[in-house]
């Protein structure tokens, strides 16, 4: 199986909507589409994970600067279809992300992982990421 990581063109970004819906079925696809449009206006990028020509996963990318870490990339909504997990794709993606960050002059990679996602947390920690805080949220609507 040949795996490729390729940035998805903004004009073709709708192809990620079914995978985003798989990632969180509680969010209606129409709302995902509206949010994606706004995210693209704010610098969001998405890397498609392909097996041959099939889109089997995705990884959103934000390039940010924050006072406490400097310039960094933030992988967002990382998702690989269930049938393709545990095949080394995540490890290859992690290496790809590191190279991307270095090529952009970044000092770090930061990401959020849901507290209840024990497998995800174990994966990121096994790849050298350290938990440094707690992400809080207050819903307003």
Secondary structure, 3 states (H helix, E strand, C coil): CCEEEEECCHHHHHHHHHHHHHHCCCCCHHHHHHHHHHHHHCCCEEEEEEECCEEEEEEEEEEEEECCCEEEEEEEEEEECHHHCCCCHHHHHHHHHHHHHHHCCCCEEEECCCCCCHHHHHHHHHCCCCCCCCCCCCCCC
